[in-house]
């Protein structure tokens, strides 16, 4: 894996019950997964438009049983998620925020306890941390957790 980015890992169910190891690689301008095909791992580019991909994360964001991916891209100030929409590791990109200046970290958890998975991200410009509230239909409302002026909350 090339580039300065960080990544995560998740185990995905494969065809015929075989396990597929997914490694999420950040760096340059790509978000990739590596699947074990036979004995060797083969790179499958999920998106080549995550300019400055700094970190990736895996979680079932839409509750459909498939593992989705999220990315923070610092050069295009973008937080995005990739819907694994066919059960065969084919992804569709959804931009959550294109104004997260210097986005460098991303994660996902049910932040507000409403049984859907929300996104949290950090941006270097303004020392900002954002929480993206999932409305249950994968539409996200941005909330500022903190920024360089010491603001906390919305």
GROMACS elastic network, one bead per residue, 0.5 to 0.9 nm:
[ bonds ]
;  ai    aj funct       b0    kb
    1    25     6  0.65408   500
    1    26     6  0.82020   500
    1    27     6  0.82537   500
    2     5     6  0.81922   500
    2    25     6  0.81793   500
    2    26     6  0.81080   500
    2    27     6  0.64348   500
    2    28     6  0.77609   500
    3     6     6  0.87291   500
    3    25     6  0.85813   500
    3    26     6  0.68297   500
    3    28     6  0.56904   500
    3    53     6  0.88647   500
    3    54     6  0.87704   500
    4    26     6  0.71439   500
    4    27     6  0.53244   500
    4    28     6  0.77512   500
    4    53     6  0.87838   500
    4    54     6  0.71272   500
    5    25     6  0.69074   500
    5    28     6  0.79321   500
    5    52     6  0.81859   500
    5    53     6  0.64422   500
    5    55     6  0.56307   500
    5    56     6  0.84360   500
    5   104     6  0.86269   500
    6    24     6  0.81332   500
    6    25     6  0.64349   500
    6    26     6  0.52669   500
    6    27     6  0.75480   500
    6    53     6  0.86077   500
    6    54     6  0.60437   500
    6    56     6  0.67839   500
    6   105     6  0.86506   500
    7    23     6  0.71150   500
    7    26     6  0.57758   500
    7    54     6  0.81876   500
    7    55     6  0.54241   500
    7    57     6  0.66031   500
    8    22     6  0.83887   500
    8    23     6  0.61306   500
    8    24     6  0.53292   500
    8    25     6  0.74649   500
    8    55     6  0.81475   500
    8    56     6  0.62812   500
    8    57     6  0.55078   500
    8    58     6  0.68424   500
    9    21     6  0.73584   500
    9    22     6  0.55970   500
    9    24     6  0.60448   500
    9    57     6  0.76692   500
    9    58     6  0.70151   500
   10    20     6  0.86066   500
   10    21     6  0.62748   500
   10    22     6  0.53135   500
   10    23     6  0.68212   500
   10    24     6  0.84399   500
   10    57     6  0.88874   500
   10    58     6  0.65100   500
   10    59     6  0.81561   500
   10    67     6  0.79990   500
   11    19     6  0.66838   500
   11    20     6  0.57993   500
   11    22     6  0.59309   500
   11    23     6  0.87465   500
   11    67     6  0.87201   500
   12    18     6  0.88014   500
   12    19     6  0.60317   500
   12    20     6  0.50240   500
   12    21     6  0.61841   500
   12    22     6  0.67997   500
   12    66     6  0.78704   500
   12    67     6  0.69559   500
   13    16     6  0.86341   500
   13    17     6  0.61934   500
   13    18     6  0.62036   500
   13    20     6  0.58631   500
   13    21     6  0.86179   500
   13    66     6  0.86967   500
   13    87     6  0.88973   500
   14    17     6  0.55695   500
   14    19     6  0.51927   500
   14    20     6  0.54535   500
   14    87     6  0.86214   500
   14    88     6  0.76938   500
   15    18     6  0.58396   500
   15    19     6  0.81391   500
   15    20     6  0.88350   500
   15    88     6  0.80468   500
   19    36     6  0.85374   500
   20    34     6  0.87994   500
   20    35     6  0.58113   500
   20    36     6  0.60024   500
   20    37     6  0.83372   500
   21    33     6  0.87215   500
   21    34     6  0.70837   500
   21    35     6  0.56047   500
   21    36     6  0.63488   500
   21    41     6  0.87991   500
   22    32     6  0.89703   500
   22    33     6  0.55224   500
   22    34     6  0.54013   500
   22    35     6  0.56973   500
   22    36     6  0.82655   500
   22    58     6  0.89062   500
   23    32     6  0.76212   500
   23    33     6  0.52797   500
   23    34     6  0.53750   500
   23    35     6  0.76514   500
   24    31     6  0.68236   500
   24    32     6  0.56848   500
   24    33     6  0.51580   500
   24    34     6  0.73159   500
   24    55     6  0.83819   500
   24    56     6  0.60124   500
   24    57     6  0.71165   500
   24    58     6  0.78837   500
   24    69     6  0.82285   500
   25    30     6  0.79066   500
   25    31     6  0.59202   500
   25    32     6  0.55306   500
   25    33     6  0.68613   500
   25    34     6  0.85654   500
   25    53     6  0.84425   500
   25    54     6  0.87350   500
   25    55     6  0.75200   500
   25    56     6  0.68440   500
   26    29     6  0.79780   500
   26    30     6  0.67596   500
   26    31     6  0.58401   500
   26    32     6  0.75684   500
   26    50     6  0.89847   500
   26    52     6  0.80062   500
   26    54     6  0.51711   500
   26    55     6  0.52342   500
   26    56     6  0.62651   500
   26    71     6  0.81278   500
   26    72     6  0.87428   500
   26    73     6  0.86773   500
   27    30     6  0.64643   500
   27    31     6  0.76437   500
   27    50     6  0.88345   500
   27    51     6  0.83422   500
   27    52     6  0.60057   500
   27    54     6  0.57579   500
   27    55     6  0.78826   500
   27    73     6  0.88184   500
   28    31     6  0.88266   500
   28    50     6  0.80605   500
   28    51     6  0.64382   500
   28    52     6  0.51183   500
   28    53     6  0.60731   500
   28    54     6  0.82269   500
   29    47     6  0.82022   500
   29    48     6  0.56426   500
   29    49     6  0.58355   500
   29    52     6  0.51358   500
   29    53     6  0.55376   500
   29    54     6  0.89984   500
   29    73     6  0.80003   500
   29    75     6  0.87987   500
   30    45     6  0.68684   500
   30    46     6  0.75285   500
   30    47     6  0.56143   500
   30    49     6  0.62722   500
   30    50     6  0.54937   500
   30    51     6  0.70377   500
   30    52     6  0.79269   500
   30    53     6  0.63190   500
   31    44     6  0.89452   500
   31    45     6  0.61710   500
   31    46     6  0.55859   500
   31    47     6  0.52757   500
   31    48     6  0.64638   500
   31    49     6  0.81735   500
   31    50     6  0.66473   500
   31    53     6  0.67497   500
   31    55     6  0.88445   500
   31    56     6  0.75188   500
   31    71     6  0.74406   500
   32    43     6  0.65699   500
   32    44     6  0.57193   500
   32    46     6  0.51485   500
   32    47     6  0.69568   500
   32    48     6  0.83970   500
   33    42     6  0.82707   500
   33    43     6  0.58572   500
   33    44     6  0.53237   500
   33    45     6  0.63422   500
   33    46     6  0.67591   500
   33    89     6  0.89690   500
   34    41     6  0.57015   500
   34    42     6  0.53541   500
   34    44     6  0.60695   500
   34    45     6  0.85611   500
   35    40     6  0.82362   500
   35    41     6  0.52236   500
   35    42     6  0.55711   500
   35    43     6  0.67639   500
   35    44     6  0.75622   500
   36    39     6  0.64017   500
   36    40     6  0.56161   500
   36    42     6  0.64407   500
   37    40     6  0.57807   500
   37    41     6  0.58883   500
   37    42     6  0.66340   500
   38    41     6  0.79310   500
   45    48     6  0.67650   500
   46    82     6  0.79204   500
   46    89     6  0.87958   500
   46    90     6  0.77571   500
   46    91     6  0.64036   500
   46    92     6  0.84053   500
   46    93     6  0.85886   500
   47    50     6  0.65343   500
   47    82     6  0.86369   500
   47    91     6  0.85059   500
   47    92     6  0.88832   500
   47    93     6  0.76959   500
   48    51     6  0.77488   500
   49    52     6  0.89952   500
   49    53     6  0.87765   500
   49    76     6  0.89728   500
   50    53     6  0.52591   500
   50    54     6  0.88799   500
   50    71     6  0.76563   500
   50    72     6  0.78211   500
   50    73     6  0.54983   500
   50    74     6  0.84696   500
   50    75     6  0.82140   500
   50    76     6  0.72465   500
   50    78     6  0.75959   500
   50    79     6  0.89885   500
   50    80     6  0.85829   500
   51    54     6  0.88016   500
   51    73     6  0.56772   500
   51    74     6  0.68875   500
   51    75     6  0.53063   500
   51    76     6  0.55930   500
   51    77     6  0.84377   500
   51    78     6  0.84549   500
   52    72     6  0.82301   500
   52    74     6  0.50150   500
   52    76     6  0.71030   500
   52    77     6  0.86921   500
   52   102     6  0.89999   500
   52   103     6  0.89726   500
   52   104     6  0.86851   500
   53    56     6  0.77391   500
   53    71     6  0.67755   500
   53    72     6  0.58820   500
   53    74     6  0.63608   500
   53    75     6  0.78030   500
   53    76     6  0.89157   500
   53    78     6  0.89395   500
   53   103     6  0.87139   500
   53   104     6  0.77214   500
   54    71     6  0.75085   500
   54    72     6  0.57296   500
   54    73     6  0.54817   500
   54    74     6  0.63872   500
   54   103     6  0.75711   500
   54   104     6  0.50557   500
   54   105     6  0.67597   500
   54   106     6  0.89154   500
   55    70     6  0.83534   500
   55    71     6  0.57387   500
   55    72     6  0.54090   500
   55    73     6  0.73218   500
   55   103     6  0.88216   500
   55   104     6  0.61363   500
   55   105     6  0.53963   500
   55   106     6  0.63521   500
   55   107     6  0.89179   500
   56    69     6  0.69122   500
   56    70     6  0.54725   500
   56    72     6  0.64942   500
   56   105     6  0.75930   500
   56   106     6  0.64362   500
   56   107     6  0.77506   500
   57    68     6  0.84554   500
   57    69     6  0.56818   500
   57    70     6  0.51317   500
   57    71     6  0.64960   500
   57    72     6  0.89803   500
   57   105     6  0.89628   500
   57   106     6  0.64891   500
   57   107     6  0.57302   500
   57   108     6  0.74394   500
   58    61     6  0.84389   500
   58    67     6  0.63060   500
   58    68     6  0.56861   500
   58    70     6  0.63015   500
   58   107     6  0.79792   500
   58   108     6  0.79078   500
   59    62     6  0.88686   500
   59    66     6  0.83521   500
   59    67     6  0.52555   500
   59    68     6  0.54292   500
   59    69     6  0.64486   500
   59    70     6  0.80754   500
   59   107     6  0.86057   500
   59   108     6  0.67676   500
   59   109     6  0.83611   500
   59   117     6  0.83115   500
   60    63     6  0.55485   500
   60    64     6  0.70267   500
   60    65     6  0.63482   500
   60    66     6  0.58480   500
   60    68     6  0.51981   500
   60    69     6  0.80456   500
   60    83     6  0.87905   500
   60    84     6  0.88059   500
   60   117     6  0.76932   500
   61    64     6  0.81044   500
   61    66     6  0.85967   500
   61    67     6  0.74415   500
   61    68     6  0.60295   500
   61    69     6  0.80981   500
   61    70     6  0.88852   500
   61    81     6  0.83486   500
   61    83     6  0.79762   500
   61   108     6  0.77016   500
   61   109     6  0.87678   500
   61   116     6  0.75046   500
   61   117     6  0.54335   500
   61   118     6  0.74872   500
   61   119     6  0.85912   500
   61   134     6  0.89060   500
   61   138     6  0.77307   500
   62    65     6  0.80773   500
   62    66     6  0.83324   500
   62    67     6  0.88542   500
   62    68     6  0.78311   500
   62    83     6  0.77974   500
   62   116     6  0.76542   500
   62   117     6  0.74317   500
   62   136     6  0.76985   500
   62   137     6  0.74542   500
   62   138     6  0.64423   500
   63    66     6  0.75585   500
   63    67     6  0.88448   500
   63   116     6  0.75223   500
   63   117     6  0.81365   500
   64    67     6  0.83784   500
   64    85     6  0.84559   500
   65    87     6  0.85375   500
   66    83     6  0.83759   500
   66    84     6  0.60565   500
   66    85     6  0.74107   500
   66    86     6  0.82758   500
   66    87     6  0.61200   500
   66    88     6  0.89578   500
   66    89     6  0.85460   500
   67    83     6  0.80260   500
   67    84     6  0.63615   500
   67    87     6  0.87212   500
   67    89     6  0.86135   500
   68    81     6  0.70933   500
   68    82     6  0.57001   500
   68    83     6  0.51308   500
   68    84     6  0.51603   500
   68    85     6  0.83764   500
   68    89     6  0.89435   500
   68    91     6  0.79853   500
   69    80     6  0.83922   500
   69    81     6  0.55094   500
   69    83     6  0.68940   500
   69    84     6  0.76847   500
   69    91     6  0.85638   500
   70    79     6  0.73443   500
   70    80     6  0.55783   500
   70    82     6  0.60771   500
   70    83     6  0.88756   500
   70   106     6  0.69565   500
   70   107     6  0.74261   500
   70   108     6  0.82151   500
   70   119     6  0.84170   500
   71    78     6  0.79151   500
   71    79     6  0.57555   500
   71    80     6  0.53945   500
   71    81     6  0.63135   500
   71    82     6  0.82957   500
   71   104     6  0.86765   500
   71   105     6  0.78436   500
   71   106     6  0.62880   500
   71   107     6  0.85262   500
   72    77     6  0.76809   500
   72    78     6  0.58955   500
   72    80     6  0.67693   500
   72   100     6  0.87637   500
   72   102     6  0.85888   500
   72   103     6  0.52360   500
   72   104     6  0.53286   500
   72   105     6  0.56501   500
   72   106     6  0.57217   500
   72   121     6  0.73327   500
   72   122     6  0.83304   500
   72   123     6  0.86738   500
   73    76     6  0.59963   500
   73    77     6  0.57543   500
   73    78     6  0.51159   500
   73    79     6  0.64508   500
   73    80     6  0.83574   500
   73   100     6  0.88632   500
   73   102     6  0.72480   500
   73   103     6  0.54769   500
   73   104     6  0.62653   500
   73   105     6  0.84295   500
   74    78     6  0.67310   500
   74    79     6  0.88536   500
   74   100     6  0.81201   500
   74   101     6  0.69732   500
   74   104     6  0.56148   500
   74   123     6  0.77663   500
   74   124     6  0.83275   500
   75    78     6  0.78807   500
   75   101     6  0.82253   500
   75   102     6  0.63590   500
   75   103     6  0.78920   500
   76    98     6  0.71323   500
   76    99     6  0.82397   500
   76   100     6  0.85811   500
   76   101     6  0.79792   500
   76   102     6  0.76736   500
   76   103     6  0.83012   500
   77    97     6  0.78266   500
   77    98     6  0.55217   500
   77    99     6  0.54558   500
   77   102     6  0.51678   500
   77   103     6  0.53439   500
   77   104     6  0.86939   500
   77   123     6  0.80967   500
   78    95     6  0.71034   500
   78    96     6  0.75301   500
   78    97     6  0.55451   500
   78    99     6  0.64051   500
   78   100     6  0.58443   500
   78   101     6  0.77546   500
   78   102     6  0.80515   500
   78   103     6  0.62748   500
   79    94     6  0.89153   500
   79    95     6  0.62496   500
   79    96     6  0.54885   500
   79    97     6  0.51241   500
   79    98     6  0.65168   500
   79    99     6  0.84470   500
   79   100     6  0.69892   500
   79   103     6  0.68859   500
   79   104     6  0.89771   500
   79   105     6  0.89304   500
   79   106     6  0.76021   500
   79   121     6  0.74502   500
   80    93     6  0.68577   500
   80    94     6  0.55818   500
   80    96     6  0.50416   500
   80    97     6  0.68574   500
   80    98     6  0.83716   500
   81    92     6  0.82429   500
   81    93     6  0.59240   500
   81    94     6  0.53082   500
   81    95     6  0.65060   500
   81    96     6  0.70316   500
   82    85     6  0.86776   500
   82    91     6  0.54832   500
   82    92     6  0.52213   500
   82    94     6  0.60699   500
   82    95     6  0.86734   500
   83    86     6  0.87895   500
   83    90     6  0.80642   500
   83    91     6  0.51649   500
   83    92     6  0.51060   500
   83    93     6  0.64738   500
   83    94     6  0.75303   500
   84    87     6  0.64371   500
   84    88     6  0.75968   500
   84    89     6  0.57020   500
   84    90     6  0.56025   500
   84    92     6  0.67995   500
   85    88     6  0.79440   500
   85    89     6  0.76785   500
   85    90     6  0.64660   500
   85    91     6  0.61348   500
   85    92     6  0.71106   500
   86    89     6  0.69118   500
   86    90     6  0.61965   500
   86    91     6  0.79354   500
   87    90     6  0.73459   500
   88    91     6  0.88773   500
   95    98     6  0.68285   500
   96   119     6  0.89988   500
   96   132     6  0.78819   500
   96   139     6  0.80860   500
   96   140     6  0.65371   500
   96   141     6  0.86111   500
   96   142     6  0.85933   500
   97   100     6  0.62375   500
   97   132     6  0.88182   500
   97   140     6  0.87882   500
   97   142     6  0.79776   500
   98   101     6  0.82073   500
   99   102     6  0.86920   500
   99   103     6  0.86737   500
  100   103     6  0.53744   500
  100   121     6  0.84247   500
  100   122     6  0.79079   500
  100   123     6  0.58626   500
  100   124     6  0.86815   500
  100   125     6  0.82287   500
  100   128     6  0.82731   500
  100   130     6  0.83895   500
  101   123     6  0.56758   500
  101   124     6  0.67191   500
  101   125     6  0.53699   500
  101   126     6  0.77947   500
  101   128     6  0.85700   500
  102   122     6  0.82781   500
  102   125     6  0.56176   500
  102   126     6  0.89252   500
  103   106     6  0.81403   500
  103   121     6  0.70800   500
  103   122     6  0.57754   500
  103   124     6  0.63334   500
  103   125     6  0.81423   500
  103   128     6  0.89475   500
  104   121     6  0.75065   500
  104   122     6  0.59422   500
  104   123     6  0.56488   500
  104   124     6  0.68304   500
  105   120     6  0.81993   500
  105   121     6  0.52965   500
  105   122     6  0.50741   500
  105   123     6  0.71345   500
  106   119     6  0.70958   500
  106   120     6  0.57160   500
  106   122     6  0.66472   500
  107   118     6  0.85434   500
  107   119     6  0.57876   500
  107   120     6  0.52864   500
  107   121     6  0.63930   500
  108   111     6  0.80949   500
  108   117     6  0.62658   500
  108   118     6  0.55507   500
  108   120     6  0.59537   500
  108   121     6  0.86653   500
  109   112     6  0.87654   500
  109   116     6  0.81796   500
  109   117     6  0.51094   500
  109   118     6  0.54242   500
  109   119     6  0.65019   500
  109   120     6  0.77895   500
  110   113     6  0.55481   500
  110   114     6  0.69576   500
  110   115     6  0.63397   500
  110   116     6  0.56808   500
  110   118     6  0.52765   500
  110   119     6  0.81482   500
  110   133     6  0.88966   500
  110   134     6  0.87450   500
  111   114     6  0.81220   500
  111   116     6  0.85831   500
  111   117     6  0.72242   500
  111   118     6  0.59105   500
  111   119     6  0.79302   500
  111   120     6  0.83279   500
  111   131     6  0.79598   500
  111   132     6  0.89938   500
  111   133     6  0.78128   500
  112   115     6  0.81844   500
  112   116     6  0.85495   500
  112   117     6  0.88325   500
  112   118     6  0.79159   500
  112   133     6  0.78561   500
  113   116     6  0.76129   500
  113   117     6  0.88457   500
  114   117     6  0.84012   500
  114   136     6  0.85753   500
  115   136     6  0.82605   500
  116   134     6  0.65989   500
  116   135     6  0.77228   500
  116   136     6  0.57617   500
  116   137     6  0.89737   500
  116   138     6  0.89090   500
  117   133     6  0.82440   500
  117   134     6  0.65038   500
  117   136     6  0.80832   500
  117   138     6  0.88886   500
  118   131     6  0.72871   500
  118   132     6  0.58435   500
  118   133     6  0.52380   500
  118   134     6  0.50513   500
  118   135     6  0.86410   500
  118   138     6  0.88098   500
  118   140     6  0.79547   500
  119   130     6  0.82629   500
  119   131     6  0.59202   500
  119   132     6  0.50174   500
  119   133     6  0.68783   500
  119   134     6  0.75936   500
  119   140     6  0.84038   500
  120   129     6  0.72833   500
  120   130     6  0.56362   500
  120   132     6  0.60388   500
  120   133     6  0.86943   500
  121   128     6  0.83742   500
  121   129     6  0.57530   500
  121   130     6  0.52643   500
  121   131     6  0.65780   500
  121   132     6  0.80929   500
  122   127     6  0.73995   500
  122   128     6  0.56830   500
  122   130     6  0.62010   500
  122   131     6  0.89562   500
  123   126     6  0.70978   500
  123   127     6  0.59792   500
  123   128     6  0.51402   500
  123   129     6  0.63385   500
  123   130     6  0.80872   500
  124   128     6  0.66165   500
  124   129     6  0.89122   500
  125   128     6  0.69118   500
  125   147     6  0.88880   500
  125   148     6  0.83729   500
  126   129     6  0.89849   500
  126   147     6  0.55656   500
  126   149     6  0.78891   500
  127   146     6  0.75562   500
  127   147     6  0.51767   500
  127   148     6  0.51535   500
  127   149     6  0.88337   500
  128   144     6  0.72391   500
  128   145     6  0.73942   500
  128   146     6  0.54490   500
  128   148     6  0.65754   500
  129   143     6  0.86931   500
  129   144     6  0.61971   500
  129   145     6  0.53064   500
  129   146     6  0.53311   500
  129   147     6  0.65117   500
  130   142     6  0.65306   500
  130   143     6  0.56217   500
  130   145     6  0.53701   500
  130   146     6  0.72864   500
  130   147     6  0.87832   500
  131   141     6  0.80897   500
  131   142     6  0.58837   500
  131   143     6  0.51325   500
  131   144     6  0.63793   500
  131   145     6  0.64790   500
  132   139     6  0.89784   500
  132   140     6  0.53389   500
  132   141     6  0.52562   500
  132   143     6  0.61373   500
  132   144     6  0.87494   500
  133   136     6  0.88867   500
  133   138     6  0.88935   500
  133   139     6  0.79583   500
  133   140     6  0.50959   500
  133   141     6  0.50279   500
  133   142     6  0.64285   500
  133   143     6  0.74318   500
  134   137     6  0.70406   500
  134   138     6  0.55052   500
  134   139     6  0.57266   500
  134   141     6  0.68687   500
  135   138     6  0.61670   500
  135   139     6  0.56976   500
  135   140     6  0.63790   500
  135   141     6  0.78556   500
  136   139     6  0.72875   500
  136   140     6  0.88962   500
  137   140     6  0.86273   500
  142   154     6  0.84127   500
  143   153     6  0.70033   500
  143   154     6  0.50384   500
  144   147     6  0.71904   500
  144   151     6  0.79282   500
  144   152     6  0.67172   500
  144   153     6  0.57340   500
  144   154     6  0.50798   500
  145   151     6  0.75754   500
  145   152     6  0.51051   500
  145   153     6  0.50108   500
  145   154     6  0.67859   500
  146   149     6  0.80312   500
  146   150     6  0.62346   500
  146   151     6  0.52577   500
  146   153     6  0.68351   500
  146   154     6  0.87198   500
  147   150     6  0.56213   500
  147   151     6  0.56597   500
  147   152     6  0.72323   500
  148   151     6  0.73416   500
  149   152     6  0.89696   500
  151   154     6  0.83627   500
